[in-house]
Amino acid sequence: MQYLKTRLSGTAARMAAVPAALCAALAAGAADDNAMFSVSTNGAIVTVRRSAEWTTSEKTFSQSFPDVATVRKLVFDMPDLFQFDFVPSEASDLPDGIEIASGQMRVRGADALGTGPLVLGGGGNGLYLGKIVARNSGMLEISNKVVFAHADSQVVAPGLADYPVIRSLGIANASFRPWLGRVSGDSRITLSLTGSDNEALAGIRLSGALKPFELGDGTLRVARPSLSPFFDYVGTAADRAASRFTVSADNLAIEAAAGADVELGLPIDMATATKTTATATPANASFENGETGWTLTKLSGAGEKVGVKENGGASNLDIEGRTSAGTHYCVMRCLHRLAANSPVAIPDAQGEWFVALCAATRSKYYSYGIEMKVRFTSAADGTVYYEKTLPARDDYHNAFTEFEVGPFNLPAGSYYLQFETTKPAEDADKWSILAIDDIRVFCRRAVQTALAKTGAGRVALCGIGASGAVFSANAGTLAVSESVLDDVAANVSDGGTLELSTGVSGGTGGFLISVASGGTLRLTDVSCSNLVANGSFEANAITDNRGFDALTPNGWTLEKLAENDGNRDGSGVQSNGCVVSSAHPWTTAGDKTAYLRQRTRLSQTVSVPESGIYRFSFARARRDYSVSFEGFTLKASVGGQEFDSVSTDPGVFERFSHTVELSAGDNTVAFETCGGNDNVGPMFFIDDVRLSKVSPLGELDNVAIDMAAGSTLLLDLEDEAEVTMPAFSVGGREIAGHGAAISRAGVAVSGKGAVRAGKVAATVIHMR
């Protein structure tokens, strides 16, 4: 039998698996409390709902499940319940997963979640949000596939002690953005895209910083439609600075489907890309079998040895943190030694060796200064090959935290692994306590990482640090700005585009760009970063089966300027092919646009980070309709600067681009239609709204470019701007001169602005 115990205090409920004897004892005195919940089952699914009001006094509810072998799924459906804890004493065996139809689940220990998918906010066809909060969980690892069935469902960490690790994500609606991050404090979340069940994501919303974002081997797929930026921050500038990609793979692919426009708002660190080449972990490294395989001894001057303890167990000497590597850990007092009984076999491997482990201190001040020494001794002759002291933790961190010791070199052979605890002589006492767990020995080496952009969409990378890497733009557009690409090669294939904007340099080793025939190199002085949220209006789910909804686009304000008597459905969001645009203009930036009727204003306030020149651009089309558009105009404005009566041919989207000078702070982007109320036919479509900083691209520093005949050099610069390319060749032949010289060599040069290639020599005129 499997049992469910729910404990209530105010609006909080606690769910846990408890022994049968305890359930029986509770049931005798809790009959009245049972009426507060309804627990139903169809034999495979157990559903828990609140069925009555409760008082603020603590209540206990107990309920026995059917045979655990028949229960495949657990559903919590409590839309008015603020939070509840899920703390089973043993792993949940729920192959069809857990659905938080509504409410908040606080989880302690990854084993509580079973192996099936976690569906957040599935109740009422996604009408309610569901939330997972790590509760005193240390490094909670969620290996399940997390499916977001509600746009605002969340996985969050409440404080510094919690580092949830999410392995894979999915979404029930392509417009949803998983919400990850913190609810308070200074916490981090780790998101790994190494899982096999990753689906295309429309975007990820951060309410804090990510601990290293492990892309690992594999592909990050971005759906169409998608959002720009891909990472939408709710946090501060400090969050952005603390969040960073780290790449630990030989090959990384970023795939963006047609119409996707994605900005990776976190810097990518490829300069220190690494790969694990070998592991040599000692037996019983997580102490799940007690002290088997280890010997724990007391050194002089210390208290008696402690040994292996269990999460939440009695007499664990104030170790309040919980390990997520099983349920057991080894507790050592100051001046103790823990030694592996069997030697660890170190293979011949390329790279440097490290020891990783999780550690937690006692929740008392005198444990802060405790140190631990790691030692490798040759099994053949007793020689100490490596010895390193892990520094003491200098503040209160009772939760288990991962540490690495290394790097060090070990020749192939057998070695005994030992750990010793110590403190400064004046502070060495028996009350200092350290718990360790999840010991791993591995070899890591630097790798040359390949980053491939595939798919017809656009991906913008800002702040890359790469060394010895290979980039490729195989299809669509790979845009790079504010990046140091040291000893990096970039290959642009037929049909692919590499876009360079401000702040790109080749470091000391250089950045080599090769563009094949049919490929494009685009140079622009506009930043990759778009300040407008939901500028392509793809974040809204249209629920009306006609394909358009009179709704306010996410991130925007929509208002009528006068009572529009004939404006039946108002203004809102429409999709390609719906009744208002069938056989009329279709957008290529996703498949949704805003539509504006009669006298309407669509606006958004954006935060401009610094004063300067910005480019404001958007796509606009007029509905192709058999009515008069006389007197029906569209005004666009940004920061109070207005652009009046922009015009277009019926049925065609045209792009308008304007350079504006803006002050730092809040600035408003707005579109306003002016028309009569006599009919509903006239309509303007707005899409792909952008506001980006303009900075001179100037000279490409230590960037060498070789373009094939039949390729394209596309300039997207201000009219008076010029870009200098000191090292430029076509088919291996160096070119010196301006655009005309490049064109004569077989490269098509188009767009706005000017370009200069090579070292243009001065002309000397001798007069006699």
N, C-alpha and C positions, 0 to 999 in steps of 0.2 A: 504494500500500500504506500502511496505517496500522500503527504499531508500538507495542507496549507494553513498557516496561522497568520491572522491579520490583527495587528495591534493599533488602536486608534488613540490619538491624543489631539484634541481640537480637530483641525482639518487634516491631520496627517494620519496615514495608514501604513502599516508595516506588514510585508508579506515574507514568510520564511517557511522552509520545510523543517519540521520538528519531529522528534521521535514519537512513535505511536503512544507510548505510555503517557507522555506529557499531554498529547492531544486528548486522550481519554480523561485525564484529570481536569483539563480545562473545560471540556465539554459539559461536565457535570454542573459547573457553576456559571456557564455562559450561555444558557439557552436563550435568555432575553436578547443577548447581543447578536446571536445568529440572525435574528430578524432584520438586522440592519444591513445585511448583504444578501444578495441572491447569487448562488453559485449553481450554474446549470451546465449540463454536459450532454452531448449527443453520442458519447462513447469515445470520440477522438478529440473533440475540442472542449475545453473547460472555459467557461465565460464567467467572470466575476464582475458584478455590478452593485452599485449602492442602491438599496431599496427603501431606505427610510432615513429620516434625520437622526443625528446623534447629538448627545450633549458634549460639553467640553471635558467631562471626566473621562479618564482612560478606560477604554473598553477592549476586551479581548474576544476575538472570534476564532473558532476552530472548525475545520471542515476536512473530512477525509476524501481524497480523490479515489476514483476507481483504480483498478490494477494499473500500475505505471506503464505497463507494456502497451496499453490501449490508448493512453493519453498522448497525442501527438502535437497539440498546440494549446497555448494558454493565451486568453484574450482578457485584457483589462479595459473596462469601459466605464469611466467615471468622469464625465465632462465637468462636474463641479467640484472635483476633488483636487486640492492644490498639489499634494504630493503623497507618494507612498514609497516605502522601502521594499526592495526585493532582495532578501538576504537568506537564501536557502543554506542549510548546513552542508549540503552536498550538491554535486553538479546536477543541473536540470537536463533530463533526457527528453527533449522536445524537438524531434526532427523537422516538424513543420513550423517551428519557430514560436516567437512571442509577438503578439500584436498589442501595442499600446494604442488602442482605438481612441482614447482620450485620457488626459491626465499626465502626471509626471512620475516617472519611475527613477528612484535613486538606487543605484546598483553598487553592491560591495562584492568584488571578486568576479573575474571573468567567467568562472565556472557556473555562475548563476544564469547565464544567458543561453546555455545549451549550444547546439550547432545549427539550428534552423535560422531562417531570416528574421530580422527584427524590423517590424513594420511600424512606423511612427505616424500617428494621426490617421489611421485607416477608418475610424468610425464614421458612419453617416456619409459614406462616399467622400471622405476627406474633408468633412466639415469641421472637425476638431483637430487641434494640434496635439501631438504626443512628444514627450521630451525624455531623454535619458540624461541623468546627472550622475557622474562618478561620486560615490560617497566613501571617503576614507579608503580609497581603493589603491593608492599608490599608482603603480604603472598598469592600470587596467587595460587589458588588450581585448578589443572587440574584433574577433576574427570572423564573426558572422557577417553576412551581407546586410547592411543597414539600408532599408528602403524608405524613402521619404514620400509619404502619401499626402502630406499637407505642406503648403509652401513655407509655413513658419515653424515646422517641427525642428527640433534642435538636438544636438549632442554637445553638452557643455561640461566644463570643469570648474568647480566652485572656488578653488584656491591653489596656492603654490604647491601643495602636497600632491595634487592629482595630475597625472599625465596620461590621460586615456590615449590609447593607440587604436586607430580605426583602420582596418585592413582593406575594406572594399565598400563601395557605395552604390546605390541605385536610386532611381526616382520613378514614381508612378506617373508623373506628368512632366513633359519635356521642358516646361517653363519654370519648374521649381528649382530653387537653389538650396542645397543643403546648408544648414546654419551650424557652424562649428565655432567653438571658442569658450569664453568664460562668462560667468555670471557675476563674479566679483574677484577681487584680489589680483594676483599676478600670474595666473595659471597659463599653461600651454597645452595644446593638443598636437599629437603627432598623427598625420594622415599618410598612410602608405598606399600606393597604387600598385602594389605587387600582387594583390589578390587576383584570382582568376575570374571573379564575378563582376568586375567593374563594368558599369554601363556608361554610355555617353551622358555627360553632365551639362546642364545649361549654365552652371556657375556655382561658386562656393562663396557664401557670405561669412565673413569672419567678425566675431565680436571680441576679438583679442588676437594674440599672436600665435602662430604655429611654432611648436618645437620643430626641429629639422623635418622638413617635408621630404620623405623618402620616395623619390620617383622609382628608383630601382630599375631592373630590366622590364621592358614591356612598353606599352603604348598608352599615352594619355589621350583619350578620344573626346572630342568636343562636338556636341550635337548641333544640328541646325534646326531651329534657330538657337542662337546662344546670346550671351550677354557680354557687354564690354563695360567695365573691365571684368575679367573672369573672376577675380577676387575682389569682392566688394567689402570695404572696411567699415565697420561700425566703431572700431577702436581709434587709438590715437596715433600720432606720428611715431611715438616710441614703439607702438605695436608693429608698425610697418618696418622700422629699423631692426627689430628683434626677430622678425620673421624672414626666413630664407630657405630656398631650396638647397639641398645638398644632393648631388648626384653620385650614386655608388653603383654604376653600371658600365658595361662596355658599349651598349647601344640603347639609345633612348629615342622613341618616335613620338612626335606630337602630330596627331591627325585632326584636321578641322574640315568638316564637311562643307559643301557649297553653301554660301550665305553666312557661314559662321565668321564672326569678327571678335577675336578673343585677345584680351590683354592679360598676360601673366604679370600681376602686380607685385610679385615677390622677386627679389634678385635670385638668379641661379648661379650657384658656385660649382663650376666644373673644373676650376684650376686644381682642386685637390681631389678629383674623382678617384675612387678606390674600388677594389674588388677583393672579397675574401677568397683566398686561394687554398686554404687548408684549415681544418679544425682538429683539435686533440683534447677533448673534454674529459676530465677525470670521472670515474664511476660515482654514481649517486651524488651528482653535482648540485642537486636541489634538495637533498636531505629528506626526500620522501620516504626513504627506508631507514630513517633514524641516523645513527652514527656509523652504519655499515660502510666499510671502506675507508673510514677516517679514524684517527686517534687524536683525542683532545686531552692535552696535559696542562698541568699547572706549573708555571715558572715561579721563581722565588718572590716572596713578598705579596702575593695576590691572594684573593679569596678562593673558595672552592670552585671547581669548574661547574658550568651550567649544563650545556649540551643542547640537544635539539628540542625545539618548542613548536607549537602549532598556533596558527592564526586564532586569536580570540581565546586561547586556552588559559587555564588557571596557572598561576605562578610563573608568568613569563617575564617577571622583573621589569614591568613598566615599558615593555616594547609594545607600543600601541599601534604602530604601523602594521600593515598586512601585506604579505608577499603575494604576487600574482603568479609566481612560478611554482604552482602547486599550492600546498597549504602549510609546509614546514620550513623551518630555517634553523640555523645553528647560532646559539648565543654564546659569546665569549666575554669573560671579564678582562680587565686590564692585566697584562703579563700572563697571557695564555698562548699556547701553540696548538694549531690545528694542522695535522699532517696527513696527506693521502697515503694509505697503506701500500698501494700499488703504483708503480711508476707510470707516468704519462708518456706514450710513444710519440715523439715529435718526428714527422716525416720531413723529407727533403722538399722544401717548397720555396717558391720565389716570394720575397716580401719580408716584412718585419712582423714579429710576434707581439701579441697583446694578451693580457688577462682582463676579462670583464666580469663584474659581479655586481649584485645589488646589496646595499647595506643600509641599515637603519640604526640610529642610536637610541638609547634609553631616553625617556622624556624627562630628564633631569639635567640641570645645568652642568653637573660635574662629569657628564659623559661627552661634552662637546669636544674636549681636547684629546680624545683617544685617537691613536694612530694605529695603522696596520701595515706590517712589513710583508711583502710578497717575495718568496725565494724559490729558485729552481736549482736543485742539486743533482749532479750527475749520478745515475744509479750505478755506473761502472766504477768510479773512483772517488765519489763523494765531493768532487770539486763543485764549488758554488759558481754557477755560470751567470746567474742574474739575481740581483737583490735590489728591491726598490720599496721605499716607504710611501704609502698612500697618505697624503696630508689629512690632518684632522678637519672635521667639519666645524666651521667657526660660528655657526649660529644654530638656532633650534630647527632641526629637520628630522622629526621622528619618523616620517614615512620612508619606505624603501625607495632608494634612488640608485640609478645605475652609475657605476664608475668604471673607468678604463685605466689600466696600468701598462705602460709601455711608451714607445716601442723598444724592443730589444731583439738581439740576434741569438738564435739557438741553432747550432748544427744538428743535423739529424741524429737521433739517439733517444735514450730513455732517461727521464728526469723525475725526481720526486718534487712535488709541489707542497709548499708549506706557507702558512699564514701565522704571523705573531702580532699580538696587540701590545701596545706600549703607550706611555705618556711621559711628559717631562718628569724628571725625578721628584721635583717638589710637589707634583700633583698626581702621583701614581697611587691610586687607592683601589680597593676591591669593589667599590660601588660603580665604577665606570663600566658601562655595558655597551657592547656592539653586537648587532645581529647581521649575519651575512647569508646570502643565498644565490642560487642560479650562477654558479661559477662556470665560465667558458674560457677556453684557450683557443685562439685563432690567429691565422697569418693573413696579413692584408698587404696589398701592393697597389701602387698608383697605376692607373690605366689611362690609355688614350680613349676618350669617350667620343662616340659618334652621335650627333643629334640630327635627326631627319624630320623635316616638315613635309607631311603628306596631306592629301586632300585638297579640295579646291578652295577652301576658306582661307582666312588671314589670321595669323598668330603673331602678336607683337611681344617681344621680349625686351625687358628694360633692366639694366644693371647686371648683365652677365659678367662673371669672372671665369675665363676659360684659358687653359694652357694645354698645348699638345692635343687639341681636339679637332674633330672633323665635322663640319656642318654641311647639310645639304637641303636645298629647296627643290624638292622633286615635283611639286605641284602647288598651285595657289601662291600665297605670299608669306614669306618669313621676314618680319620687320625687326630690326635691332637698333637700339639707341642706348646712350649712356653706358657703354660697355668697353672693357679692356679685353681684347681677344689676342692673347700672346701666343705666338706659334700656332695659329689656328688656320685651317684651310676651309673655305666655303665653296661648294660646288653647286651651280645653278643649272638645272636640267631644262630641256625643251619643255615649255609650258609653265615653268616655275619662275618666281620673282623673288629676288633678295632686295629688301628695302633698307637703306641706311639713312639714319637721321643723326641728330646732334650727339656729340660726345662719344663717338665710336673711334677707337684707336687700336693700333696693333701692338702695343706694349713694346718690349725689347726684342721679342722674337719675330714680330711681324704678323700681319693678317693678309693672307693670300686668297683672292677671289677669282674663281674661274667660271665664266658664263658660256654655256654651250649655245650653238645656233638654235634659235627659237626661245631662248631664255631672256630674262629681263633684269637689268640692274636699275633700281629706282633710287634716286637721290632726292631727299626732301629736307627742308629746314623746319618741319613741323614735328613736334614731339609725338611719340607713339601714344602718349597718355591722353585719353579723352576725358574731359572733366564732366561731361554730360552723362548722367545715369539713364539707362534704358533708352538710349538715343535712337535705337531701331525699333522700339515698341514691341519687342518680342517677349517681355516678361509677363504679359497678361494672357490668361487663358480665356479664350472666347467661348462662352457657354451657349450662346444663342445659335441654333442650328442654321440660321440664315448666313452665318459667317461674319457677322459684325455685331458689336455690342456698344451701346451708349454708356460706356464706362470711362472712368478717369484712368489714363495710363499710369502704371506704377512709377513713382518718382516725380510725377507731374501734377500740376493743378489745372483743372479744366473748368471754365466758368462761362455762363452766358452774359453778354454785355447788355442785352435787352431781352424782353420777353419775345421769344421767337414763336409766333403763333402757328406758323406752318411747319415748324421743325419737329416732325413727329417723333423721331427717335433720338434727337439731340446729336451731339458729336461724340466721338469715341475712337475705338480701334476696329479696324477691318482687316480682312485677310485676302490674299490674292484669289481671284476667282469667285468671290462672294457676289451677292446680288447687286451691291453698289459698285463693284469694279469688274464684273464679268465682261470680257471683251473690251475692257478699258485698261488703264495703265497698271502694270504689275511691277512690284519692286523686286530687286535682286538682292537687297540687303536683308536676308531673311524672307518672311512671307507676310509680315504684318506692317501696317502703317497707321498713323493717326489720320482721322478724317474730320474736317471742320466744315460745318454748315453755317450759313447766315452770319450773325454777329456773335462770335465766340472767341475766347482768349485761352490759349494753351501756354503754360509757363512753367519754368523750373528755376530755382535758385541754386547756383553752383558756387562752391568755395574756390576762389582763385588763389593759389598759393603764394604768388609773388607778382608785383606789378611788372607790366611789360606788354609786348606785342603778342596777340593771339589771333589764330585763324578760326573764324566762325563759318561753318559750312553745313549745308543740308541739301537733301534731294526733295524736289517739289513737283507735283503734277496736278493738272486740272482734270476734273471728271469730264469725260467725253460724253456729253448729254445734249439732247436736242432742246436746250433752253437758252435763253439769253444770259450771258455773264456780264452784261453791261452794269457797271456800278458795283460789281462783286470783286473786291480786291483782297490781297493778302499783304500784310506788313510783317516783317521780321525785325527783331531787335535783340541786342545783347548789351548789357551794362548801360542801358539808356540810349544807345546809338541805334538809330532806326534806318531800315532799308525799305523803301516804299515801292509798292506796286511792281514787284518782280513778276515777270510774265513768262509764259511757257506755251508751247503748242499743246492742243488737246491730246490726251492719251499717251503722253510721253513723260517719263521722269527726267528732269534736268537737274544738274547739280549747280548750286550757287555757293560761291566762296567769297568771303569778305575778311579783310584784315582790320582788326580793331585794337586800340590801346586800352587796357583795363588796369584798374587799381587792385591791389591785393584785398581779399575779403569777399563778401557776398556780392555776386552779380547775377542779374536775372536774364535768362534766355526766354524770349516770348515770340509767339506767333498770334496774329490777330486778323480775323476776317471781318470785312465790312460789307453787308448786303441787306437787301430788303427782306420782308417777311411774306412776300406774295406767293412763293413756291418753295419746294424742297429740293429742286433739282441741282442747283449749283453746289459744288463741293470741291475743296482742295485737299490733296493728300500730302502729308509731311512724313519724311523718313530719314534715317541715318544722320541724325543731328550730331555735330561734332564741335568741340571747342578745345583747341590744343595750343600749347605754347609754341611760339616761333622763335628760333634762335639760329644764327648763322651757322651753316655747316662748315664753311671755311675750307681749310686744307685737310685732306684725309691723311692723318698722321700715321706713318709707317704702315700704310695699306697699299698693297700691290694688286693691280687689277689686270686680268687678261680676258678679253672678250673675243668670241669667235665671230667671223663674218656671218651675218644673218641673225645676230642677236640685237637687242634693243637697249639703249641707254635712255631712260625716261627721267626727265627733270621736272620736279614739282617744287619750285622755288619761287620766292618773291621776284618780281620783275627785274629788279636791279641786282639780285644776288648772283654770286659766282662761286663755284666749287672748284678747288684745285686738286688734281690727282697727279702727284709727282711721278708715280710709277704706274704707267698705263701702257698696255700693248694690245694689239689685235692680231690674233693668230701667232703670238710669239714675237711680233715685230713691234718695237717701241714706237709710240706715237707722241709727237710734240706739236701742240697747237690747240686750237679751239674746236668747237663742235663741227665745223666744216671739215677739219682734218680727220676727225673721227669718222664722219660720214663717208669720206672718200675711201677710207680703209674697209668699208663694208658693214659698219654698225649703224643702225637707224637711230638717230638722235631726235627726240621729240619732247614737247612740254614747254614749261616756262622757266626762265632763268638762263644762266650761262655756265659753261664748264671750260676748264683749261686743263690740258693733259701734258705731262712731262715737264721738263725744265726748258721753258721757252727762252731761247737765247736772245740777248740784246742785239739789235741791228746797229752796226757802226758805219757811218757815212763819212768818207774822206773827201774833203774839198780842197782843191788846189788853186 
